[in-house]
Amino acid sequence: MSEKEVLPVDEAAVDTERGASSVLPKQNAFQRLIHRRNDLNELGKEMLEQSLRYDHAQLERDAVKVRWKLDLLVLPMMMTTYMLSFLDKQTLNYANAYGLQADTKMTGDNYSWVASALYFGWLCGAWPWNMLLQRVAIGKLVGGMLFIWGIVCMLQAAVFNFGGFFAIRFFLGMLEACISPAWVILTSMLWTRREQTLRSSIWLCTNGVSNILGALLAYGSGMAEGLAIAQWKLIFLIVGALTFAWGFVILLYLPDGPHNAKMLTEYERVVAVWRVSNNQIGLKDATIRPYQIKEALLDSKCYLLWMVAIGLGILNSTITNFMSAIIKGFNFDSLRASLLQAPGGAFEVVGCLLLGWVSQLPNMVGATIIIGCLPGIAALVGLLTIDIEHRYALVAMCWLLNTIGSPIVLSWTVPGLNIAGHTKRSTIIGIYFICFVVGNIIGPHLFLSYESPRYPTAIKGLLGTYCAVAVLQALYTFWCWFDNKQRDRLGQRAEAVEEELLEGFEDLTDKQNKHFRYRL
């Protein structure tokens, strides 16, 4: 059946914008905000039932067109937003090369605490944002947050002491805590389980692009002369203004899920829901189910994921906040130290895209995370053993450290791939990002100021952390393989027939849904 033959959708019965049926009771404005997405799974189920009336071969052909539309229109919006959010975080690193600590009278480990402040804010925001994301429209929420955190980013240019900087970075972290879980959830709603790891790697690889652009921006700011403000303040103002302006694009065009994607026709939205139905996780259900929270806390595998998150957080924060200080310590001036960070971004882009593609292969998600740790381990060994006279070789080791982006984003996708049940998944993702943030807070304090420029304690600590992440990920992957084999032995089908696809919209957990298989 062709697109023109699609059966008309009854607008009175189904509201694809709000994801609710017409039988909902009247609500005030606050109740409408809180319960806005309460019946999205019900809407998805209706759209899936409608899709099953069409010829399967036609759906397969049209699904390819829908995927291309999402890849070409939605993915770039996610990439740009994530690039700006990372650039906001990186501004502190770049500003540090131009006298920020001296102008704000920071002493001792003040800078380490300011670097950690963003993650204290993220820690406070991680759980509330995950619960809110289960209930409200993702596109509208992220669009609104872009306006606010753009303003907060610009306000950093008005800070004049350690206390003020700590406070403003805290609030910036609390606001930006929504973006990573939002993108994990939206990716799981728009792409199939096989497609998700590469798409997640694509939007996170923009961290590398942001490293390149940020380094060039910092270099350009450093070259500017005769300014009425300090050069480091200019960095905050430019990045904050760009973030604020981009908020209009996201607010107007980013979909909240396949059900209301403006770039898709009504028929294509039905196809988009059919495409992801085999994920067996539905779209979104805002009902908080306490038994799923209990199941999340008692699922032993998840504790391995959370320990991996702490390790990756430690690695992430040190590379994000101390790259300027490390490279500058190799006897480079501020301008050259800023410029030399740009190639590291290219390493991250290539690493994310290459390993993201490999992760699509059968049973390669866990293995790819482990493989992604190897370049970082080699780089840290190099920083420990290469003589300071070979400073460009040491800089090359710093570039190699940027490949941390790939294992981070692939690990982020694991809860979206392997956890079903919306309350359970929100709980696990919430705790995951809390653990990730705890690691980010710990990381900067491995760097002892009196050990500059080689920081042997920090380098050895990061090397041990990398090894621990690889071992924990191997244990988690083996555990998932064992659970899959158990279900196979019990004769529970891995591939659901059409009628069983509807189970994915019943908000069953991965333990309840016996057709569910963990991605290895």
Secondary structure, DSSP 8 states (H G I E B T S, - for coil): --GGG-----TTTEETTTTEETT-----HHHHHHTTTTTHHHHHHHHHHHHTTS-HHHHHHHHHHHHHHIIIIIHHHHHHHHHHHHHHHHHHHHHGGGTHHHHTT--TTHHHHHHHHHHHHHHHHHHHHHHHHTTS-HHHHHHHHHHHHHHHHHHGGG--SHHHHHHHHHHHHHHHTTHHHHHHHHHHHHS-HHHHHHHHHHHHTHHHHHHHHHHHHHHHHHH--S-SS-HHHHHHHHHHHHHHHHHHHHHHH--SSGGG-TTS-HHHHHHHHHHHGGGSS-S------HHHHHHHHH-HHHHHHHHHHHHHHHHHHHHHHHHHHHHHTTT--HHHHHHTTHHHHHHHHHHHHHHHHHTTSTT-HHHHHHHHHHHHHHHHHHHHHS-TT-HHHHHHHHHHHGGGHHHHHHHHHHHHHH--SHHHHHHHHHHHHHHHHHHHHHGGGG--GGGTTT-HHHHHHHHHHHHHHHHHHHHHHHHHHHHHHHHHHTT--SS--HHHHGGGGTT--TTT-TT-----
